[in-house]
């Protein structure tokens, strides 16, 4: 693995700067951490240019008003991915990811990528590394904010459960418009015991393993509606796509309903 990839890069979407990508050494691993603004309502993926090829690294996950990606790679992982350098960083849609890559169609502002910070001089030099790690190491630590937020929610449940049960019932707002529709649709809902089989994305397959109580409904246009049960006092299992779901009450139970086509989320 070439240490030249270590540093901080600007991330672009449709020619605009939307965030940054940090690449730093942590022990024996190389960590890639990207944070961007929510630039689009569709699912976006992080891609990097290396030489004359493009590598799609993964899905940008919504977290508050930001999109985030974080992953660790060993030197052999990067060698297998053939990432020797980072010449550009940008966000692409699923449709763009499926199209054949053509280096001649990459905008000039993406290639080469502006490097916001100099690369670390050497892993062996003790002086630059302590200076670099205190700056870069704290940046990944915002992720524990998600755990403190998610953990406290179950803790107040003894007090919130009596109040939390009525809270999800803003479904009365939906029921005047959708009650009859929901009751009709339920006749066509069936129990889905293997929700992970409906997704094509590796991260969503992993997140949906073990999820129970889901319902499935096939639409005339070929799309599939997946209803995942949720409650205010319990963590939602598919948090990375929570904001793309539609709240629906089916026979008195609360669900988040997602549309899926060919294994991909329809926004």
matplotlib code that plots the C-alpha trace (Angstrom):
import matplotlib.pyplot as plt

x = [0.0, 1.3, 1.4, 0.7, -3.0, -2.9, -4.4, -7.6, -9.5, -12.3, -15.5, -17.6, -21.1, -22.2, -19.2, -19.9, -17.9, -20.1, -17.6, -14.3, -12.6, -10.0, -7.5, -5.4, -3.3, -4.7, -2.6, -2.1, -5.2, -6.0, -9.3, -11.3, -13.9, -16.1, -18.6, -20.8, -23.9, -27.2, -26.8, -29.6, -32.7, -31.5, -29.1, -25.5, -22.2, -18.6, -16.3, -12.6, -10.4, -7.2, -5.1, -7.5, -10.1, -12.9, -13.5, -17.0, -16.3, -19.9, -23.2, -23.2, -25.4, -27.7, -26.9, -28.9, -28.4, -25.2, -24.2, -21.3, -19.1, -16.4, -14.5, -11.2, -8.9, -5.8, -2.9, -3.9, -7.5, -6.2, -3.9, -6.8, -8.9, -6.0, -6.1, -2.5, -3.4, -6.5, -6.8, -10.4, -13.3, -16.9, -20.5, -22.5, -26.0, -26.8, -27.6, -24.1, -22.5, -24.1, -22.9, -19.5, -16.8, -15.2, -12.3, -12.7, -16.1, -14.9, -15.1, -11.8, -12.6, -12.8, -9.5, -7.1, -8.6, -7.5, -5.5, -6.5, -3.8, -0.2, 0.3, 2.0, 5.8, 6.4, 4.7, 8.1, 8.7, 7.3, 7.1, 4.6, 2.4, 1.5, 0.7, -1.4, -3.3, -4.6, -6.1, -7.4, -8.3, -10.9, -12.8, -14.1, -15.3, -18.5, -19.9, -20.3, -22.8, -25.2, -24.8, -25.5, -28.5, -29.8, -29.0, -30.8, -34.0, -34.6, -33.6, -36.5, -38.9, -40.3, -41.5, -42.0, -43.8, -47.2, -46.6, -44.6, -47.5, -49.8, -46.9, -46.6, -50.3, -50.0, -51.3, -54.7, -53.3, -52.8, -56.0, -58.5, -56.8, -55.3, -57.3, -59.5, -56.6, -54.4, -57.2, -57.6, -53.9, -53.5, -55.6, -52.7, -49.8, -48.1, -45.6, -42.0, -39.8, -36.6, -36.5, -32.7, -33.5, -35.2, -32.1, -29.1, -26.9, -24.5, -24.8, -28.7, -28.6, -26.5, -28.6, -31.9, -30.7, -32.8, -35.5, -38.9, -42.5, -42.0, -44.8, -44.4, -46.7, -46.1, -47.3, -48.5, -45.4, -43.1, -42.0, -42.2, -43.4, -41.6, -43.3, -40.9, -42.5, -41.2, -41.9, -40.8, -39.2, -37.2, -34.2, -35.1, -33.0, -32.6, -31.5, -29.5, -32.7, -35.0, -35.5, -36.6, -39.6, -43.3, -45.2, -48.2, -50.6, -51.7, -54.3, -53.3, -49.6, -47.1, -44.8, -42.2, -42.9, -40.2, -40.5, -37.9, -37.2, -34.6, -33.0, -32.6, -34.5, -36.9, -36.9]
y = [0.0, 3.4, 5.8, 8.7, 8.2, 9.4, 12.9, 14.9, 15.3, 17.5, 15.5, 16.8, 16.2, 17.5, 19.9, 21.4, 20.8, 18.9, 17.5, 15.9, 12.5, 11.8, 8.9, 8.2, 5.4, 3.8, 1.0, -1.5, -0.4, 2.5, 4.3, 6.2, 8.6, 10.8, 13.4, 15.4, 17.5, 15.9, 16.9, 14.7, 12.9, 9.7, 7.1, 8.3, 6.3, 7.4, 6.8, 7.6, 7.9, 5.9, 6.2, 5.7, 3.6, 4.3, 2.5, 2.7, 2.3, 2.1, 3.9, 7.3, 6.7, 9.5, 10.7, 13.8, 16.4, 14.8, 11.8, 9.7, 6.8, 5.1, 2.0, 0.3, -1.4, -3.5, -3.1, -6.3, -5.0, -1.8, -3.9, -6.2, -3.1, -1.7, 1.6, 2.9, 6.6, 8.9, 11.2, 12.3, 12.0, 12.4, 11.1, 9.1, 7.7, 4.0, 4.6, 6.2, 3.3, 0.8, 2.6, 1.7, 4.0, 6.4, 8.5, 11.0, 12.0, 13.0, 16.8, 18.6, 19.8, 16.2, 14.9, 15.5, 15.8, 18.8, 17.6, 19.7, 18.5, 17.2, 13.5, 12.2, 12.1, 8.7, 6.2, 5.6, 9.3, 9.9, 13.6, 14.1, 11.1, 12.4, 15.8, 14.2, 11.6, 14.0, 16.0, 13.1, 10.7, 12.9, 13.3, 9.7, 10.0, 11.8, 8.3, 7.4, 10.2, 7.8, 5.2, 7.7, 8.9, 5.4, 4.0, 6.6, 6.0, 2.6, 3.8, 6.2, 3.5, 2.8, 6.4, 6.9, 3.6, 4.9, 8.1, 6.7, 4.3, 7.3, 9.2, 6.9, 7.3, 10.4, 7.8, 9.4, 12.1, 9.3, 7.5, 10.1, 9.9, 6.4, 4.2, 2.7, 2.5, 0.8, -1.7, -2.6, -2.9, -5.2, -7.8, -8.1, -8.0, -11.3, -12.1, -11.8, -14.1, -13.3, -9.5, -9.5, -11.4, -8.3, -6.1, -6.1, -3.8, -5.7, -3.3, -3.4, -7.3, -7.4, -4.8, -6.7, -10.1, -11.2, -8.5, -10.1, -9.1, -7.7, -7.7, -7.7, -6.6, -6.8, -3.8, -3.9, -2.0, -4.8, -2.9, -4.5, -2.7, -3.9, -2.9, -2.9, -2.6, 0.2, 1.6, 4.9, 3.0, 0.6, 1.2, 0.8, -2.0, -0.3, 3.1, 3.9, 4.1, 5.4, 8.8, 7.1, 5.2, 6.2, 5.8, 3.6, 1.9, -1.6, -3.1, -1.0, -1.6, 1.0, 0.3, 2.1, 1.2, 1.1, 0.5, -1.8, -2.5, -5.1, -5.1, -1.2, 1.3, 3.5, 7.0]
z = [0.0, -1.0, 2.0, -0.4, 0.0, 3.6, 3.9, 3.6, 0.3, -1.0, -1.9, -4.8, -6.1, -9.5, -9.4, -6.0, -2.8, -0.4, 2.2, 2.9, 3.0, 5.7, 5.1, 8.1, 9.8, 12.9, 14.2, 11.4, 9.6, 7.2, 8.0, 5.4, 7.0, 4.8, 6.0, 3.6, 3.6, 2.4, -1.2, -2.7, -1.7, -3.5, -2.1, -2.8, -2.9, -2.3, -5.2, -5.6, -8.7, -8.7, -11.8, -14.8, -12.8, -10.4, -7.2, -5.5, -1.8, -0.3, 0.6, 2.4, 5.5, 6.8, 10.3, 11.3, 8.6, 7.4, 5.2, 6.6, 5.5, 7.6, 6.9, 7.9, 5.3, 5.8, 3.4, 1.6, 1.3, -0.5, -2.6, -3.6, -4.5, -6.5, -4.7, -5.1, -5.0, -4.6, -7.6, -7.1, -4.6, -5.5, -4.8, -7.4, -7.6, -8.0, -11.7, -12.3, -10.4, -12.8, -15.9, -17.5, -16.3, -18.8, -17.5, -20.3, -19.0, -15.5, -14.9, -14.6, -11.1, -9.8, -11.3, -9.7, -6.2, -4.1, -1.1, 1.9, 4.2, 3.5, 3.8, 6.9, 6.2, 7.7, 9.9, 11.7, 12.5, 16.1, 15.8, 12.9, 13.9, 17.5, 15.9, 13.2, 15.2, 17.9, 15.0, 13.0, 15.7, 17.4, 14.1, 14.0, 17.6, 16.7, 15.8, 19.4, 19.5, 17.7, 20.5, 23.4, 21.5, 20.8, 24.2, 26.3, 24.3, 25.8, 29.3, 29.9, 28.6, 32.0, 32.1, 28.4, 27.6, 28.9, 27.0, 24.1, 23.1, 22.3, 20.6, 17.6, 17.2, 15.2, 12.7, 13.4, 11.1, 8.5, 9.3, 8.0, 4.6, 4.6, 7.0, 4.4, 2.0, 4.6, 5.5, 1.9, 1.3, 4.3, 2.5, 0.1, 2.7, 3.4, 6.2, 5.0, 7.0, 5.1, 4.5, 3.7, 0.5, -0.9, -0.8, -3.1, -1.0, 1.2, 4.2, 4.1, 3.8, 6.9, 8.8, 8.0, 9.2, 12.2, 11.7, 12.5, 12.0, 8.5, 5.8, 2.1, -0.8, -4.5, -6.7, -10.2, -11.5, -10.2, -7.1, -3.7, -0.5, 2.7, 6.0, 9.0, 12.5, 14.7, 18.2, 19.8, 22.7, 20.6, 18.3, 14.6, 12.9, 9.5, 10.8, 7.7, 5.6, 8.3, 6.6, 3.3, 4.9, 5.0, 8.3, 8.0, 10.4, 9.5, 11.8, 14.7, 14.4, 13.3, 10.4, 8.2, 4.6, 1.9, -1.8, -3.4, -7.0, -8.1, -4.7, -4.6, -2.5, -4.4, -2.9]

ax = plt.figure().add_subplot(projection="3d")
ax.plot(x, y, z, "-o")
ax.set_aspect("equal")
plt.show()
